[in-house]
Structures are given as structure tokens and as C-alpha cells.
Amino acid sequence: MFEDPGCSDRAAPFRVGDKWTAMVLRCLEGGPRRFSELRVPLHWVTPKVLTETLRSMERNGFVSRTAHDENPPRVEYELTALGRSLLEPLDFACDWARTHVPDIVAARAAYETDRAAP
């Protein structure tokens, strides 16, 4: 996350994680899940990319990874307090997107029309 004390009085764009982080946050919102359980709702994400996303989220302190000493091995991923703290801002961002999707679609159409004009 980007934080600049000199920019505290204005909004600064920042990105938390990669493009799949928000989806993984949502999938873990209800509690711990195994990798295979995450693959079901995230079926369009390759296993490699999901693994990279989970590792990045663990490195950033958003998820914890627990390997249970069982046969076969069982690994669970769970949101940490820091990860859970992202859910409310994510809710606001989703609400904003739902409200403004028509505006965004209209702006994109206008942009494309303007670009296509000779």
C-alpha cells in the first residue's frame, strides 16, 4: 500500500495486491478455506496465479496459511485482522462501482466515438 504523509489531505490512488486480491478477500470473508475450495468460485484463475496471489497476500499480512499435519496434507487460508480491515473499503468501492457503471460505460462509448471521428 502507498502512503505519503504529504498527501494526507487529498485522495491518492493506490492498489492493494494484484487484480485477484479483492476476489480472494471476498472468497475468504466467510472463514478459512482450502486451496481447492477457492478454485471453485475462482475457476477462471489459473492455479499458478491463485498461488502467487495467496503468497503475496500472506506476505502482505492479509491472509494466514495454516498447514495441518495430516495425511493427506491439508492447508487452509484465512483472513487476518489486517485482511478483514480491507472488507469495508472493498464494500464501499463495490457500491461506488455499482452506482457508476452506467457513467463509466457512457464515458467509454463517448471516448470511442470521439476517437473514431475523422
Secondary structure by P-SEA (a helix, b strand, c coil): cccccccccbbbbbbccccaaaaaaaaaccccccaaaaaaaaccccaaaaaaaaaaaaaaccbbbbbcccccbbbbbbbcaaaaaaaaaaaaaaaaaaacaaaaaaaaaaaaaaaacc
